[in-house]
Amino acid sequence: MQNCFVRASNGVRYAYRYFGESPGTPLLLLSHFRANLDMWDPLLVSEISAKRRVILVDNAGIGLSSGSAPNTIEAMARDVHAFIRALQLAEVDVLGFSLGGYVAQELAIRAPALVRRVILAGTAPRGTGGDLALGGRVHACATKQAIGPRDLLFLFFPPSPASRERGIDFIRRLGEHRPDPDRSVTETAWRAQLAAATAWGIPDPGALARTARVAQPTLVAHGEFDIMVAAAKGRLLAECIPNANLKIFPDAGHAFLFQDPAGFGSDILRFLDDELPGR
């Protein structure tokens, strides 16, 4: 799939890709820390786009998109909002993974008429303390100058043989030839993302209470053995959102959605078609 570009009212020229031609509300995917368009699992995208339009986007300052990466989640959400308006979409469903889940929450609160349904994958509510990725070996690995396959395996997949095998399959899929590759995320951009993520976690009961303003039907999904964002954060997120359903994936880590792309893709499609998957 070739990269597409659109210029928004904020002056940013956004890089994006779209898949599928099905009618109905499109699903917008918001990426994790240090991720560009190429980091989305093609199997997951294929699974969803067979029945839904799917849009991937580089937010401002990321990959091939122009502008500067903001250092707050609020500004990131404003930028995504501008991108949606530039595509002249009246309504979207949103899947936010990890850092993208912070942005998805903020977007859902700020633009409730625009966001129909929300999927929050491997992410946390605001104001609940720093995530595991902000300290220790995980932080050191996630902030290396160059992140390699072994680093991705450590950060994204539990050490069980089955999980590691699926993780290796995912990395192989990422390494497949792409006719129109994205540009890597610069250190300036990912350090801005890191600052935004750090501020999101500052303990604040008021910020946590604000999470209840996510009024849309929401699917919260998490890997049982996530070493970047603890599964307890996902459970708390589901408790805070009034119309949320929770699914924990066993023997899975931060990238549970890439460890079982067919299974999670099916969950997504059922959720978007109003059938909430069980716990």
C-alpha positions in Angstrom: 0.0 0.0 0.0 1.4 3.4 -1.0 1.7 6.3 1.4 -0.9 9.0 1.0 -0.7 12.6 2.2 -3.2 15.3 3.3 -2.6 18.8 4.6 -4.7 19.8 7.6 -5.9 23.2 8.8 -3.0 23.2 11.4 -0.5 23.3 8.5 0.7 19.7 9.0 1.1 17.4 6.0 0.0 14.0 7.4 1.3 10.7 6.0 -1.3 8.0 6.1 -2.4 4.7 4.6 -5.8 3.2 4.1 -7.0 -0.3 3.6 -10.4 -1.8 2.7 -13.4 -0.4 0.9 -16.3 -1.5 3.1 -18.9 1.1 3.9 -19.5 2.3 7.4 -17.4 4.0 10.1 -13.7 3.7 9.4 -11.3 2.5 12.1 -8.3 4.9 12.8 -5.2 3.2 14.3 -3.0 5.3 16.7 0.5 4.0 17.2 2.7 3.2 20.1 5.9 4.9 21.3 8.6 5.3 18.5 6.3 3.7 15.9 5.6 4.8 12.3 3.2 3.3 9.7 5.4 0.3 9.1 5.1 -0.9 12.7 1.5 -2.1 12.3 1.2 -5.8 11.9 0.0 -6.4 8.3 -1.9 -9.5 9.4 -3.9 -7.5 12.0 -4.6 -4.8 9.4 -5.7 -7.4 6.8 -8.0 -9.1 9.3 -9.8 -5.9 10.1 -9.8 -4.4 6.6 -11.6 -7.4 5.2 -14.7 -6.0 6.7 -13.9 -2.4 7.8 -12.0 0.5 6.3 -8.8 1.0 8.2 -6.7 4.1 8.4 -3.1 4.3 9.7 -1.5 7.7 10.3 1.8 9.3 11.3 0.9 12.0 13.8 2.6 15.4 13.5 6.4 15.1 13.5 6.4 11.3 13.2 7.7 9.4 10.2 6.8 11.1 7.0 4.4 13.6 8.5 5.6 17.3 8.7 5.6 19.5 11.8 7.0 18.8 15.3 6.0 16.0 17.6 4.2 17.6 20.6 5.3 16.9 24.2 1.8 16.6 25.6 -1.0 14.1 24.9 -3.5 17.0 24.6 -1.6 18.5 21.7 -1.2 15.0 20.1 -5.0 14.6 20.3 -5.6 18.0 18.7 -3.3 17.0 15.9 -5.2 13.7 15.3 -8.4 15.7 15.3 -7.1 18.0 12.6 -6.1 15.0 10.5 -9.6 13.5 10.8 -11.1 16.8 9.7 -8.7 17.0 6.8 -10.0 13.7 5.5 -13.5 15.1 5.8 -14.7 12.2 8.0 -17.9 12.8 10.0 -17.2 9.9 12.4 -14.5 7.4 13.2 -13.9 4.5 15.5 -10.4 4.7 17.2 -7.9 2.0 18.2 -5.1 3.4 20.4 -2.2 1.1 21.2 0.0 2.1 24.3 0.9 5.8 23.8 -1.8 5.9 21.1 -4.2 4.7 23.8 -3.5 7.9 25.8 -4.2 9.9 22.7 -7.4 8.0 21.9 -8.8 8.7 25.4 -8.1 12.4 25.1 -9.6 12.5 21.6 -12.8 10.6 22.8 -13.2 13.2 25.6 -12.5 16.2 23.4 -14.5 15.2 20.4 -17.4 12.9 21.5 -19.5 13.6 18.4 -16.6 12.5 16.2 -15.6 9.3 17.9 -18.2 6.5 17.8 -16.3 3.6 19.6 -13.0 3.3 21.3 -10.5 0.4 21.5 -7.7 0.8 24.1 -4.9 -1.7 23.8 -2.1 -2.1 26.3 -2.6 1.4 27.7 -3.4 3.2 31.0 -5.6 5.9 32.4 -4.2 9.2 33.2 -2.8 10.2 36.6 -2.0 6.7 37.9 1.7 6.8 38.2 4.5 6.1 35.7 4.2 3.0 33.6 6.8 0.2 33.7 8.3 1.4 30.5 9.5 4.6 32.2 12.0 2.8 34.4 14.6 0.0 34.8 15.7 -2.4 32.0 12.5 -1.8 30.0 13.2 2.0 29.8 16.8 1.4 28.9 15.8 -0.9 26.1 13.0 1.2 24.8 15.2 4.3 24.6 18.2 2.8 22.9 19.5 4.7 19.9 18.6 1.7 17.7 16.0 -0.9 18.7 16.6 -4.3 17.2 14.7 -7.6 16.9 15.9 -8.9 20.2 14.8 -5.7 21.9 11.3 -6.0 20.3 11.0 -9.6 21.5 12.0 -8.5 25.1 9.7 -5.5 25.2 6.6 -7.0 23.4 6.5 -10.7 24.1 6.7 -13.0 27.2 9.5 -15.5 27.4 7.4 -18.6 26.9 8.3 -20.7 23.8 4.9 -20.2 22.2 4.9 -16.4 22.7 8.5 -16.0 21.5 7.7 -18.1 18.4 4.8 -15.8 17.6 6.9 -12.8 18.3 9.6 -13.9 15.8 6.8 -14.4 13.3 5.7 -10.8 13.9 9.2 -9.5 13.4 9.6 -11.4 10.2 6.3 -9.9 8.9 7.7 -6.4 9.7 10.8 -7.2 7.8 8.9 -8.1 4.6 9.6 -5.9 1.6 7.5 -2.7 1.5 7.3 -0.8 -1.8 6.8 2.6 -0.1 8.4 2.5 3.3 8.0 5.1 6.0 10.7 7.2 7.6 12.1 6.2 11.0 11.0 8.2 14.1 13.7 10.8 15.0 15.2 11.0 18.5 13.7 14.5 18.9 10.3 13.1 18.2 10.4 10.1 20.4 11.9 12.2 23.3 8.8 14.5 22.9 6.6 11.4 23.1 8.5 10.3 26.2 7.9 13.6 27.9 4.2 13.4 27.1 4.0 9.8 28.5 5.8 10.9 31.6 3.4 13.8 32.2 0.4 11.5 31.6 1.4 9.3 34.4 1.9 11.9 37.1 -0.3 10.9 40.0 -3.5 12.9 40.0 -6.9 11.7 41.3 -8.6 14.4 39.3 -7.1 13.3 36.1 -8.1 9.7 36.8 -11.7 10.8 37.5 -11.7 12.6 34.2 -11.3 9.2 32.5 -15.0 8.6 33.2 -15.8 11.2 30.6 -14.9 8.6 27.9 -18.6 8.0 27.3 -18.3 5.9 24.1 -18.6 2.1 24.1 -15.1 1.0 24.8 -13.1 -2.2 24.5 -10.1 -2.4 26.9 -7.6 -5.1 26.0 -4.4 -6.0 27.6 -1.7 -8.7 27.7 -1.5 -10.7 31.0 2.3 -10.4 31.2 2.8 -6.8 29.8 6.2 -5.5 31.1 5.6 -2.0 29.6 2.2 -1.2 31.0 1.0 -3.4 33.8 -2.2 -5.4 33.2 -3.5 -3.8 36.4 -3.6 -0.5 34.6 -5.9 -2.0 31.9 -8.2 -3.4 34.6 -8.4 0.0 36.3 -9.0 1.7 32.9 -12.0 -0.6 32.3 -13.3 0.2 35.8 -13.1 3.9 35.2 -14.9 4.0 31.8 -18.6 3.7 32.3 -19.3 1.7 29.1 -16.2 -0.5 28.9 -15.6 -4.2 28.4 -12.3 -5.8 29.4 -10.4 -8.6 27.8 -7.1 -9.9 29.1 -5.0 -12.1 26.8 -3.3 -14.9 28.6 0.4 -15.7 28.0 0.7 -12.4 26.1 2.6 -9.2 26.6 2.5 -5.6 25.4 2.1 -6.7 21.8 -0.7 -9.2 22.4 -2.5 -7.7 19.4 0.4 -8.8 17.2 0.9 -12.1 19.0 -2.7 -13.1 18.0 -3.7 -10.8 15.2 -6.5 -13.1 13.9 -8.0 -13.5 17.4 -7.8 -9.8 18.3 -8.9 -8.8 14.8 -12.0 -10.9 15.3 -12.6 -9.3 18.7 -12.4 -5.9 17.1 -14.8 -6.7 14.4 -17.4 -8.1 16.8 -17.0 -5.1 19.1 -17.5 -2.6 16.2 -20.6 -4.6 15.2 -22.0 -4.2 18.7 -21.3 -7.6 20.0 -18.9 -7.2 23.0 -16.4 -10.0 23.4 -16.5 -11.6 26.9 -13.9 -11.6 29.5 
